[in-house]
Amino acid sequence: MTLKPGHNADASMKAKLAEHVGKEIGKFARPDEVRFAGSGLPKTRSGKIMRRLLKDIAAGKETVGDTTTLEDYSVLAKLRNEDE
């Protein structure tokens, strides 16, 4: 998740977001973990978010497949480092 400027990525924000999802969608959809992306999400040059890469990072798997359309490779590296 990427926060708007002026909001802090801390434990209370994670709890608020998880509670909001539980209230709006249902307790079954409440996330076990909330992670903040910091500088951004992995996007293609056309601006589409590469969800496949986010799923790989969340699952702890090595990224396989085509990443040539990735706009900024440093975002992917930052997300992997935050995972460790």
C-alpha positions in Angstrom: 0.0 0.0 0.0 1.2 3.5 -0.8 0.1 6.3 1.5 -0.6 9.8 0.5 1.8 12.5 1.7 1.3 13.5 5.3 0.3 10.1 6.6 2.7 7.9 8.6 3.3 4.3 7.9 3.2 3.0 11.4 1.6 0.2 13.4 -1.5 2.2 14.2 -2.1 3.0 10.5 -1.8 -0.8 9.7 -4.3 -1.6 12.4 -6.7 1.1 11.2 -6.5 -0.1 7.6 -7.1 -3.7 8.6 -10.1 -2.7 10.7 -11.5 -0.7 7.9 -11.3 -3.6 5.5 -13.0 -5.8 8.1 -15.8 -3.3 8.6 -16.5 -2.4 5.0 -16.0 -5.9 3.3 -16.3 -8.3 6.2 -14.1 -10.0 8.8 -13.2 -12.8 6.4 -11.5 -10.3 4.1 -9.4 -8.6 6.9 -5.7 -8.9 5.9 -3.3 -10.8 8.1 -0.6 -8.3 7.2 -0.5 -4.8 5.8 2.7 -3.7 4.0 3.5 -0.3 2.8 5.3 0.1 -0.5 7.1 3.4 0.4 8.3 4.9 -2.8 5.9 3.2 -5.2 4.6 0.1 -6.9 6.2 -1.9 -9.8 4.6 -0.4 -12.9 5.1 -0.9 -16.6 6.1 2.0 -18.8 2.4 2.5 -19.6 1.6 2.9 -15.9 0.0 -0.5 -15.2 0.7 -2.1 -11.9 2.5 -5.4 -12.2 0.4 -7.4 -9.8 2.2 -10.6 -10.7 5.4 -9.3 -9.2 3.6 -8.2 -6.1 2.1 -11.7 -5.7 5.6 -13.2 -6.0 7.0 -10.9 -3.4 4.1 -11.6 -1.0 4.5 -15.3 -1.5 8.3 -15.1 -1.0 8.9 -16.6 -4.5 11.6 -15.7 -6.9 10.4 -13.5 -9.7 10.2 -15.5 -13.0 8.9 -14.4 -16.3 9.2 -11.2 -18.3 10.2 -8.1 -16.4 11.4 -6.1 -19.5 8.5 -3.8 -19.4 9.1 -2.8 -15.8 9.6 1.0 -15.5 11.9 1.2 -12.5 13.8 -1.9 -11.3 14.8 -0.2 -8.0 11.2 -0.3 -6.8 11.2 -4.1 -7.1 14.5 -4.3 -5.2 13.2 -2.1 -2.4 10.1 -4.2 -1.9 12.2 -7.4 -1.7 14.5 -5.8 0.8 11.6 -4.7 3.0 10.3 -8.3 2.9 13.5 -9.6 4.6 
